[in-house]
């Protein structure tokens, strides 16, 4: 996983591919209008996950930019690169 962290944080690296998310802890807020936000908290962490619980995301990272994650509907085929 440290190799993946290095790739995602390197300013000179360009990436495209899929990442399987099996756990997440995210906090933030949703804009609900002027002077109003809704606090968000999402926590999904389990010891053993069934394959249906895996969230697949497409990742793109351009040089000098942060990675972008896009959720996908179904697991990518093995021959897709």
C-alpha positions as CSV (number, residue, x, y, z in Angstrom):
1,X,0.0,0.0,0.0
2,X,2.9,2.3,0.6
3,X,3.8,2.0,-3.1
4,X,0.2,3.1,-4.0
5,X,0.5,6.1,-1.6
6,X,3.8,7.1,-3.3
7,X,2.2,6.9,-6.7
8,X,-0.9,8.9,-5.7
9,X,1.1,11.6,-4.0
10,X,3.9,12.0,-6.5
11,X,3.5,15.3,-8.5
12,X,5.1,13.9,-11.7
13,X,3.0,10.7,-11.9
14,X,0.1,10.2,-14.3
15,X,-2.3,7.4,-13.6
16,X,-5.5,5.8,-14.9
17,X,-7.1,2.6,-13.6
18,X,-9.4,1.0,-11.0
19,X,-9.3,0.9,-7.3
20,X,-11.4,-1.4,-5.1
21,X,-12.6,0.3,-1.9
22,X,-13.3,-2.1,1.0
23,X,-13.3,0.5,3.8
24,X,-13.7,4.2,4.1
25,X,-14.0,6.9,6.7
26,X,-15.0,10.2,5.3
27,X,-16.3,13.4,6.9
28,X,-17.5,16.6,5.2
29,X,-20.5,18.7,4.4
30,X,-23.1,19.2,1.8
31,X,-24.1,22.6,0.6
32,X,-27.8,23.2,1.3
33,X,-28.1,26.8,0.4
34,X,-26.7,30.2,1.4
35,X,-25.5,30.0,5.0
36,X,-26.6,26.4,5.4
37,X,-24.7,23.1,5.3
38,X,-25.4,19.6,6.3
39,X,-22.6,17.6,8.2
40,X,-21.8,14.3,6.5
41,X,-20.1,11.3,8.0
42,X,-19.5,7.9,6.3
43,X,-17.8,5.0,8.0
44,X,-17.6,1.6,6.3
45,X,-15.0,-0.7,7.8
46,X,-15.5,-4.5,8.2
47,X,-13.1,-7.3,8.9
48,X,-14.2,-9.6,6.0
49,X,-16.2,-8.1,3.1
50,X,-18.1,-10.1,0.5
51,X,-17.4,-9.2,-3.1
52,X,-20.8,-7.4,-3.4
53,X,-19.7,-5.0,-0.7
54,X,-16.6,-3.8,-2.7
55,X,-17.0,-0.4,-4.3
56,X,-15.0,0.0,-7.5
57,X,-13.8,3.4,-8.5
58,X,-12.0,4.6,-11.6
59,X,-9.1,6.8,-10.8
60,X,-7.4,9.5,-12.9
61,X,-4.3,11.5,-11.8
62,X,-2.6,14.1,-14.0
63,X,0.8,15.6,-13.4
64,X,0.8,18.3,-10.6
65,X,-2.9,17.5,-9.7
66,X,-4.6,15.5,-7.0
67,X,-6.2,12.1,-8.0
68,X,-9.8,12.1,-9.0
69,X,-12.0,9.1,-8.1
70,X,-15.2,8.2,-10.0
71,X,-17.5,5.5,-8.6
72,X,-18.5,2.8,-11.2
73,X,-21.6,0.7,-11.3
74,X,-19.9,-2.8,-11.7
75,X,-16.6,-4.4,-11.2
76,X,-14.3,-3.9,-14.2
77,X,-13.5,-6.9,-16.4
78,X,-10.1,-8.5,-15.9
79,X,-8.9,-7.8,-19.4
80,X,-9.7,-4.0,-19.2
81,X,-6.5,-1.9,-18.6
